[in-house]
C-alpha cells in the first residue's frame, strides 16, 4: 500500500550493496530498501564505496565530475564519484572511488584477517559521502546509516556539516545489523578524524580506552534501529549487548526493531529461473516435488520423494548453532532422512561432515562452498530447514524458506522469533503456525523441535497447512519499507522540534 505522507528524500549509506558488492545480509538490505522506498513514492539514493573488483561487467557507471579532497589526519586523500541506477528503478547510486582503499580482493579483510587500515578506509567513506552530498546539493531529509562503517557520519554531521547549506535539518538514522561488529580501534585513531578531542569520552566515542565507531553512531544519530523487534530487546541485555547494553537501554525510547524483507524479484518460487519448476501456494506440492528430485540428483542422494529432506545454508560457525547441530547430527542421520548442507566455515565442522558422510552413505551431502544457484535450489527442494542460531539479529534464510514452502526449524531468538510461529496445538488450531522453534540453546531442545517437525512432515494434512501458512504471508520489503518511512517521518518531526526550540 502506498504511503499517504509527503515525499521524502533519503540517502542510504552502506559499506556494501547488492548487486555491487556483498559479504552478508547488509548488502541485501541496502540493495532492496531503496527500491521499496521508491515504490512508496519517496526518493531514495544509495551511496556505497566503489569496490571495483566486485563490479559486474554489465553495470555501466558514469563519472559525476567531482574531485573529492578529504583530510585524513595530516594528509589529503583524493577520490572521485561515479553514478548508476538500481536495476528496475530510477534510484540513483553513487559509488565513492578511492582505489588505494577500495580496489582490493576483499571488502574488509584478506585471508581471514581484517585490513590494517579499515578505520582509515571507512573514515574516508563517511567524510567523502558528506562531501558528495554537499557538493551535489542533494539536500536529503534523512541520512540512513548502516553499521559501524558509517557510524561516524552522524558525528561529522553534528560537529562540522550541520551549518552547511542543505544539511541544516537533515535527520539521521543508524541501523545496527549485527551488534557484535562495532568497529573498535586504537585511541590514536582519533587523531585521524579531525574531530575535537573532547568527544573522546565515555559518553560519546570512547569505549574501554578505544574509539568505537558503532557507539559513536548510536550516541549521535537521531534514532537507532535494528533488524527485528526481538533483537532490539535482546541487545539491551548483558547476554546480547556486547558491552553496549547500557547505552542502548538508555536510548530504548529511540530504538526500533524492523524486520528485514526479501527481494521478491530474486527470491520468488513463482519466477525463480534457478529452480526445476516454478510454483505458488496453489501448486507447491507438484513444484516442490520436482525441485526435491532435482536437489537429490545434484546431491547424489537417492531420488526418494517420501524421505524427509532437511537442509542448512550458511556459515559453519558456533553462532549459527553448529555446536548444537554437531551434537544431534549422528543420531539424526540414524533415522530415515536426508540432509544437505551448503556453506563453509570452521575446519572442525568440515571434518565432522566428512566423518558423517562416510558413516551414513546416501544420507548426507555437504557442499563446502557458497553457490547462489544451489542456495535457491536447496530452498525450493528441501522439506525442512535447520536454523538453530544462538543469536540472529534478523536472518534471511528462514524468510526464503517460508516463501518457498520449506518448513523452518529455528531457535526462538532475534528475527527468528519474530518471523516463525511455532506449530503448537493453539497455532495449528488457529492456522497461524509456520514452523518449529525451541528456546533453550541445547542439543536436547533442538532435537525435540526436529522430532516434532518430522512428525508433522509425516502427516500430509498438517504439512500442507504449515506450508500454506508460511507462503501466504508477504515477506517482501513492502511492510519493512513502510515502517522505515514512518520512522523517517518521526525523525523529521524531531529535527523540526529541535530547530524550533
Protein Blocks (a to p, Z undefined) as FASTA:
>chain_A
ZZfbdcdddddddfbdcfkbcfbfmlmmmmmmmmmmmmnopacdddddddfklpcfklcc
ddehiacdddehjbccdddddddddehiabdcdddddfklmmcfbfkbgehiacfklmmm
mmmmmmmmmmmmmmnonopabdcdedjklmmmmmmmmmmmmmpghilmoccddddfblkl
nopadfklmmmnopafklmcfklmggghiacfklmmmmmpmbdcdfbfklmmmmmpfkln
nopmmmmmmmmmmcccddddddfklmccklomkbmbdcdfklmmmmmmmmmmmmmmmnop
acdfkbccdddeddddfklopmmmmmmmmmmmmpccddddeddddfklmmmmmmmmmmmg
hkaccddbddfklmmmmmmmpmbdcdfbfbdfkopmlmmmmmnopacddddehjllmmmc
cddfklmmnopafbdcdfbdcfklmmmmmmmmmmmmmmmklmmmmmmmmmmpccbfklmm
mmmmmmmmmmmmmmmmmmmZZ
